[in-house]
Amino acid sequence: MAKIVKGKNFKGVVNYVLDKTKQTELLAAEGVRYKSKESIIRSFIAQSGLNPKVSKAVGHISLDFSAQDRDKLTNAKMVQIANEYMTKMGITNTQYIIGRHHDKEHPHIHIVFNRVDNNGKTISDKNDRYRSEKICKKLTEKHNLYFAQGKENVKVHRLKEPDKTKYEIYDVLKAAISKCKNWNELKKELQKQGITTNFKYKGNTNEVQGVMFEKNGYKFNGSKIDRQFSYSKIDFQLKQNDKAQDFHIQQEHKHFQNHSSVLENVGSALGGLFNFQSLGTDYDPDEAELLKQHKYKKKKKRGFRL
């Protein structure tokens, strides 16, 4: 999986990626003077000056792999995958560095690149997260790597903010949506977990265009938490839940009516021995049993006379 971040400060991201406390290895570099961290930073800043209109010239992507692939992911293999990833993402003809960290149990590398390319043009970030997800899946299949089993297996307690809060909201949403049948119910359920729900409207109309969830001071669009949590998809699921509940109630009512009808027919067939007409209100099973026993005893006493 890939995590994409854009920013303004090359100094901060280069110092982070090349931090010695993370047991960093600089695996590859292109278009920068890598004599020192300072020379790398100056190289990035100089090229970003070719296009001062780009407010966020810093591109930072971390590629994370499963711990199960540790043995097969040599430095050379990770550089190969990183280069394939960048090419498919359109990150070409520009400066970059690739650093590998060894501070976590799973293998991962960090790519820092200049969004202002060698000719002063902008590296596009249009739909970058969507494109990245598809590319990561293809590369995972191509290199026969382990497929992670989704967000449920993420170790939330090890995440840093804001990712920690985002995954907490994911878990609550997944559980709450399945048992709510409208937005009011969902909002109340989320509020119990400290999550606030806000809607985005189209212009000055009442037409809802999106939904945002907030917790611990962090705000996330529903689709950024997970694509299944966009406004339209949540709204569809809530309506399906409502329909399913109505159908269940109708079926129970129908079953009760059929059951009552059968009992009435049985009562008629027995020649009125038992009265089921008031079964729904006055019927007392204990009293009915006593009546049966009483009639049985009367018949038994009569016996046969000579």
KOLFIRO-960926 format. One record per residue (C-alpha): residue in one letter; x, y, z; residue number from 1; chain. Coordinates in nm, 2 decimals, always signed. Layout:
BEGIN
(A,(X,Y,Z),NUM,A),
...
//
This chain:
BEGIN
(M,(+0.00,+0.00,+0.00),1,A),
(A,(+0.11,+0.36,-0.05),2,A),
(K,(+0.06,+0.67,+0.15),3,A),
(I,(+0.08,+1.00,-0.04),4,A),
(V,(+0.16,+1.33,+0.12),5,A),
(K,(+0.22,+1.67,-0.05),6,A),
(G,(+0.38,+1.96,+0.12),7,A),
(K,(+0.59,+2.28,+0.10),8,A),
(N,(+0.90,+2.20,+0.31),9,A),
(F,(+1.18,+1.99,+0.16),10,A),
(K,(+1.39,+2.03,+0.46),11,A),
(G,(+1.14,+1.86,+0.70),12,A),
(V,(+1.07,+1.56,+0.47),13,A),
(V,(+1.44,+1.50,+0.38),14,A),
(N,(+1.54,+1.51,+0.75),15,A),
(Y,(+1.26,+1.26,+0.83),16,A),
(V,(+1.34,+1.02,+0.55),17,A),
(L,(+1.72,+1.03,+0.62),18,A),
(D,(+1.69,+1.02,+1.00),19,A),
(K,(+1.96,+0.79,+1.14),20,A),
(T,(+1.74,+0.68,+1.44),21,A),
(K,(+1.52,+0.50,+1.18),22,A),
(Q,(+1.83,+0.30,+1.06),23,A),
(T,(+1.78,+0.46,+0.72),24,A),
(E,(+1.95,+0.34,+0.40),25,A),
(L,(+1.96,+0.58,+0.10),26,A),
(L,(+1.89,+0.33,-0.18),27,A),
(A,(+1.87,+0.56,-0.48),28,A),
(A,(+1.88,+0.92,-0.59),29,A),
(E,(+1.83,+1.11,-0.91),30,A),
(G,(+1.90,+1.48,-1.00),31,A),
(V,(+2.02,+1.58,-0.65),32,A),
(R,(+2.36,+1.63,-0.50),33,A),
(Y,(+2.36,+1.36,-0.22),34,A),
(K,(+2.69,+1.45,-0.05),35,A),
(S,(+2.48,+1.54,+0.26),36,A),
(K,(+2.13,+1.60,+0.37),37,A),
(E,(+2.18,+1.98,+0.32),38,A),
(S,(+2.30,+1.94,-0.04),39,A),
(I,(+2.00,+1.72,-0.12),40,A),
(I,(+1.76,+1.98,+0.03),41,A),
(R,(+1.93,+2.27,-0.16),42,A),
(S,(+1.90,+2.07,-0.49),43,A),
(F,(+1.52,+2.02,-0.44),44,A),
(I,(+1.46,+2.38,-0.35),45,A),
(A,(+1.66,+2.51,-0.65),46,A),
(Q,(+1.46,+2.31,-0.90),47,A),
(S,(+1.12,+2.40,-0.74),48,A),
(G,(+1.21,+2.76,-0.82),49,A),
(L,(+1.16,+2.68,-1.19),50,A),
(N,(+0.79,+2.70,-1.12),51,A),
(P,(+0.70,+2.91,-0.81),52,A),
(K,(+0.33,+2.88,-0.89),53,A),
(V,(+0.34,+2.52,-0.75),54,A),
(S,(+0.26,+2.59,-0.38),55,A),
(K,(+0.32,+2.23,-0.27),56,A),
(A,(+0.63,+2.11,-0.46),57,A),
(V,(+0.71,+1.84,-0.22),58,A),
(G,(+0.60,+1.49,-0.31),59,A),
(H,(+0.63,+1.22,-0.04),60,A),
(I,(+0.52,+0.86,-0.08),61,A),
(S,(+0.58,+0.57,+0.16),62,A),
(L,(+0.54,+0.22,+0.01),63,A),
(D,(+0.46,-0.03,+0.27),64,A),
(F,(+0.49,-0.41,+0.23),65,A),
(S,(+0.38,-0.71,+0.43),66,A),
(A,(+0.62,-0.85,+0.70),67,A),
(Q,(+0.56,-1.18,+0.52),68,A),
(D,(+0.76,-1.06,+0.23),69,A),
(R,(+1.06,-0.94,+0.43),70,A),
(D,(+1.30,-1.21,+0.30),71,A),
(K,(+1.23,-1.15,-0.07),72,A),
(L,(+1.24,-0.77,-0.05),73,A),
(T,(+1.61,-0.69,-0.10),74,A),
(N,(+1.72,-0.33,-0.15),75,A),
(A,(+1.75,-0.39,-0.52),76,A),
(K,(+1.40,-0.54,-0.54),77,A),
(M,(+1.25,-0.25,-0.35),78,A),
(V,(+1.42,+0.01,-0.58),79,A),
(Q,(+1.29,-0.18,-0.88),80,A),
(I,(+0.93,-0.17,-0.75),81,A),
(A,(+0.97,+0.20,-0.65),82,A),
(N,(+1.08,+0.29,-1.01),83,A),
(E,(+0.79,+0.09,-1.16),84,A),
(Y,(+0.55,+0.26,-0.93),85,A),
(M,(+0.68,+0.61,-1.01),86,A),
(T,(+0.67,+0.55,-1.39),87,A),
(K,(+0.31,+0.43,-1.37),88,A),
(M,(+0.22,+0.73,-1.15),89,A),
(G,(+0.37,+0.97,-1.40),90,A),
(I,(+0.65,+1.07,-1.16),91,A),
(T,(+0.92,+1.09,-1.43),92,A),
(N,(+1.18,+1.34,-1.55),93,A),
(T,(+1.23,+1.48,-1.20),94,A),
(Q,(+1.44,+1.47,-0.89),95,A),
(Y,(+1.39,+1.20,-0.63),96,A),
(I,(+1.55,+1.01,-0.35),97,A),
(I,(+1.45,+0.66,-0.22),98,A),
(G,(+1.52,+0.57,+0.15),99,A),
(R,(+1.45,+0.25,+0.33),100,A),
(H,(+1.36,+0.25,+0.70),101,A),
(H,(+1.43,-0.04,+0.93),102,A),
(D,(+1.24,+0.08,+1.24),103,A),
(K,(+0.92,-0.13,+1.18),104,A),
(E,(+0.85,-0.50,+1.15),105,A),
(H,(+0.72,-0.46,+0.80),106,A),
(P,(+0.95,-0.35,+0.51),107,A),
(H,(+0.89,+0.00,+0.38),108,A),
(I,(+1.05,+0.27,+0.17),109,A),
(H,(+1.01,+0.65,+0.14),110,A),
(I,(+1.01,+0.83,-0.20),111,A),
(V,(+1.07,+1.20,-0.19),112,A),
(F,(+1.03,+1.37,-0.53),113,A),
(N,(+1.00,+1.72,-0.68),114,A),
(R,(+0.66,+1.80,-0.82),115,A),
(V,(+0.83,+2.06,-1.04),116,A),
(D,(+1.01,+1.85,-1.30),117,A),
(N,(+1.34,+1.91,-1.48),118,A),
(N,(+1.17,+2.13,-1.73),119,A),
(G,(+0.97,+2.34,-1.48),120,A),
(K,(+0.64,+2.15,-1.55),121,A),
(T,(+0.41,+2.02,-1.27),122,A),
(I,(+0.39,+1.65,-1.19),123,A),
(S,(+0.01,+1.60,-1.19),124,A),
(D,(-0.16,+1.48,-0.87),125,A),
(K,(-0.50,+1.43,-1.03),126,A),
(N,(-0.68,+1.13,-0.88),127,A),
(D,(-0.34,+1.02,-0.74),128,A),
(R,(-0.48,+0.81,-0.45),129,A),
(Y,(-0.72,+0.63,-0.68),130,A),
(R,(-0.45,+0.56,-0.94),131,A),
(S,(-0.20,+0.46,-0.67),132,A),
(E,(-0.43,+0.20,-0.53),133,A),
(K,(-0.48,+0.03,-0.86),134,A),
(I,(-0.10,+0.04,-0.94),135,A),
(C,(-0.02,-0.11,-0.59),136,A),
(K,(-0.25,-0.40,-0.66),137,A),
(K,(-0.10,-0.46,-1.00),138,A),
(L,(+0.26,-0.45,-0.87),139,A),
(T,(+0.17,-0.68,-0.58),140,A),
(E,(+0.04,-0.94,-0.83),141,A),
(K,(+0.33,-0.89,-1.07),142,A),
(H,(+0.59,-0.95,-0.80),143,A),
(N,(+0.40,-1.22,-0.63),144,A),
(L,(+0.38,-1.03,-0.30),145,A),
(Y,(+0.14,-1.09,-0.01),146,A),
(F,(-0.20,-0.93,-0.03),147,A),
(A,(-0.29,-0.76,+0.31),148,A),
(Q,(-0.65,-0.85,+0.42),149,A),
(G,(-0.78,-0.49,+0.45),150,A),
(K,(-0.82,-0.23,+0.72),151,A),
(E,(-0.95,-0.48,+0.98),152,A),
(N,(-0.60,-0.61,+1.04),153,A),
(V,(-0.43,-0.28,+1.07),154,A),
(K,(-0.26,-0.23,+1.41),155,A),
(V,(-0.44,+0.09,+1.51),156,A),
(H,(-0.25,+0.13,+1.84),157,A),
(R,(+0.08,+0.17,+1.64),158,A),
(L,(-0.05,+0.44,+1.41),159,A),
(K,(+0.03,+0.81,+1.45),160,A),
(E,(-0.23,+1.09,+1.41),161,A),
(P,(-0.43,+1.16,+1.20),162,A),
(D,(-0.42,+0.80,+1.07),163,A),
(K,(-0.50,+0.66,+1.42),164,A),
(T,(-0.82,+0.86,+1.44),165,A),
(K,(-0.92,+0.78,+1.08),166,A),
(Y,(-0.90,+0.40,+1.15),167,A),
(E,(-1.10,+0.44,+1.47),168,A),
(I,(-1.37,+0.61,+1.28),169,A),
(Y,(-1.35,+0.34,+1.01),170,A),
(D,(-1.42,+0.07,+1.28),171,A),
(V,(-1.71,+0.26,+1.43),172,A),
(L,(-1.87,+0.33,+1.10),173,A),
(K,(-1.85,-0.03,+0.98),174,A),
(A,(-2.04,-0.15,+1.29),175,A),
(A,(-2.29,+0.14,+1.31),176,A),
(I,(-2.41,+0.15,+0.95),177,A),
(S,(-2.51,-0.21,+0.95),178,A),
(K,(-2.77,-0.16,+1.23),179,A),
(C,(-2.91,+0.19,+1.14),180,A),
(K,(-3.19,+0.26,+0.90),181,A),
(N,(-3.16,+0.64,+0.85),182,A),
(W,(-2.91,+0.92,+0.90),183,A),
(N,(-3.05,+1.04,+1.23),184,A),
(E,(-3.00,+0.70,+1.39),185,A),
(L,(-2.65,+0.68,+1.24),186,A),
(K,(-2.55,+1.03,+1.37),187,A),
(K,(-2.67,+0.94,+1.72),188,A),
(E,(-2.48,+0.61,+1.72),189,A),
(L,(-2.16,+0.79,+1.61),190,A),
(Q,(-2.21,+1.06,+1.86),191,A),
(K,(-2.19,+0.80,+2.14),192,A),
(Q,(-1.84,+0.73,+2.02),193,A),
(G,(-1.74,+1.09,+2.00),194,A),
(I,(-1.78,+1.12,+1.63),195,A),
(T,(-1.95,+1.43,+1.48),196,A),
(T,(-2.13,+1.41,+1.14),197,A),
(N,(-2.15,+1.70,+0.90),198,A),
(F,(-2.29,+1.73,+0.55),199,A),
(K,(-2.17,+1.92,+0.25),200,A),
(Y,(-2.43,+2.09,+0.04),201,A),
(K,(-2.44,+2.19,-0.32),202,A),
(G,(-2.42,+2.57,-0.33),203,A),
(N,(-2.71,+2.73,-0.14),204,A),
(T,(-2.94,+2.44,-0.18),205,A),
(N,(-3.05,+2.15,+0.04),206,A),
(E,(-2.90,+1.89,-0.19),207,A),
(V,(-2.63,+1.69,+0.00),208,A),
(Q,(-2.31,+1.63,-0.19),209,A),
(G,(-2.09,+1.47,+0.07),210,A),
(V,(-2.04,+1.38,+0.43),211,A),
(M,(-1.76,+1.45,+0.67),212,A),
(F,(-1.68,+1.29,+1.01),213,A),
(E,(-1.49,+1.45,+1.29),214,A),
(K,(-1.32,+1.31,+1.60),215,A),
(N,(-1.03,+1.43,+1.82),216,A),
(G,(-1.01,+1.75,+1.62),217,A),
(Y,(-0.95,+1.57,+1.29),218,A),
(K,(-1.19,+1.59,+1.00),219,A),
(F,(-1.22,+1.33,+0.72),220,A),
(N,(-1.44,+1.31,+0.41),221,A),
(G,(-1.63,+0.98,+0.42),222,A),
(S,(-1.47,+0.86,+0.10),223,A),
(K,(-1.12,+0.94,+0.24),224,A),
(I,(-1.19,+0.70,+0.53),225,A),
(D,(-1.29,+0.43,+0.29),226,A),
(R,(-1.46,+0.44,-0.05),227,A),
(Q,(-1.76,+0.25,+0.09),228,A),
(F,(-1.82,+0.54,+0.32),229,A),
(S,(-1.90,+0.81,+0.06),230,A),
(Y,(-2.23,+0.99,+0.12),231,A),
(S,(-2.41,+0.81,-0.17),232,A),
(K,(-2.30,+0.46,-0.06),233,A),
(I,(-2.39,+0.51,+0.30),234,A),
(D,(-2.72,+0.66,+0.21),235,A),
(F,(-2.80,+0.36,-0.02),236,A),
(Q,(-2.71,+0.11,+0.26),237,A),
(L,(-2.93,+0.29,+0.52),238,A),
(K,(-3.22,+0.28,+0.28),239,A),
(Q,(-3.16,-0.09,+0.22),240,A),
(N,(-3.16,-0.15,+0.59),241,A),
(D,(-3.49,+0.03,+0.62),242,A),
(K,(-3.65,-0.17,+0.35),243,A),
(A,(-3.52,-0.49,+0.50),244,A),
(Q,(-3.67,-0.41,+0.84),245,A),
(D,(-4.01,-0.32,+0.68),246,A),
(F,(-4.01,-0.64,+0.49),247,A),
(H,(-3.93,-0.84,+0.80),248,A),
(I,(-4.22,-0.67,+0.99),249,A),
(Q,(-4.46,-0.74,+0.71),250,A),
(Q,(-4.36,-1.11,+0.70),251,A),
(E,(-4.41,-1.14,+1.07),252,A),
(H,(-4.76,-0.98,+1.05),253,A),
(K,(-4.85,-1.21,+0.76),254,A),
(H,(-4.73,-1.52,+0.95),255,A),
(F,(-4.94,-1.42,+1.25),256,A),
(Q,(-5.25,-1.37,+1.04),257,A),
(N,(-5.20,-1.71,+0.87),258,A),
(H,(-5.14,-1.88,+1.21),259,A),
(S,(-5.46,-1.73,+1.35),260,A),
(S,(-5.66,-1.84,+1.04),261,A),
(V,(-5.54,-2.20,+1.08),262,A),
(L,(-5.64,-2.21,+1.45),263,A),
(E,(-5.99,-2.08,+1.36),264,A),
(N,(-6.02,-2.35,+1.10),265,A),
(V,(-5.91,-2.62,+1.34),266,A),
(G,(-6.16,-2.50,+1.59),267,A),
(S,(-6.44,-2.53,+1.34),268,A),
(A,(-6.33,-2.88,+1.23),269,A),
(L,(-6.35,-3.00,+1.59),270,A),
(G,(-6.71,-2.90,+1.61),271,A),
(G,(-6.66,-2.61,+1.84),272,A),
(L,(-6.50,-2.83,+2.11),273,A),
(F,(-6.26,-2.55,+2.18),274,A),
(N,(-6.32,-2.18,+2.11),275,A),
(F,(-6.03,-2.02,+1.93),276,A),
(Q,(-6.21,-1.70,+1.83),277,A),
(S,(-6.08,-1.50,+2.11),278,A),
(L,(-5.73,-1.66,+2.11),279,A),
(G,(-5.56,-1.33,+2.06),280,A),
(T,(-5.70,-1.17,+2.37),281,A),
(D,(-5.89,-1.40,+2.62),282,A),
(Y,(-5.75,-1.74,+2.54),283,A),
(D,(-5.61,-1.90,+2.85),284,A),
(P,(-5.41,-2.22,+2.78),285,A),
(D,(-5.43,-2.34,+3.15),286,A),
(E,(-5.81,-2.30,+3.15),287,A),
(A,(-5.84,-2.49,+2.82),288,A),
(E,(-5.64,-2.78,+2.97),289,A),
(L,(-5.86,-2.80,+3.27),290,A),
(L,(-6.17,-2.81,+3.05),291,A),
(K,(-6.02,-3.10,+2.85),292,A),
(Q,(-5.94,-3.29,+3.18),293,A),
(H,(-6.29,-3.23,+3.31),294,A),
(K,(-6.46,-3.36,+3.00),295,A),
(Y,(-6.23,-3.67,+3.00),296,A),
(K,(-6.32,-3.75,+3.36),297,A),
(K,(-6.70,-3.72,+3.30),298,A),
(K,(-6.67,-3.97,+3.01),299,A),
(K,(-6.46,-4.21,+3.22),300,A),
(K,(-6.72,-4.21,+3.51),301,A),
(R,(-7.00,-4.31,+3.28),302,A),
(G,(-6.84,-4.64,+3.19),303,A),
(F,(-7.07,-4.93,+3.08),304,A),
(R,(-7.38,-5.05,+3.27),305,A),
(L,(-7.52,-5.41,+3.26),306,A),
//
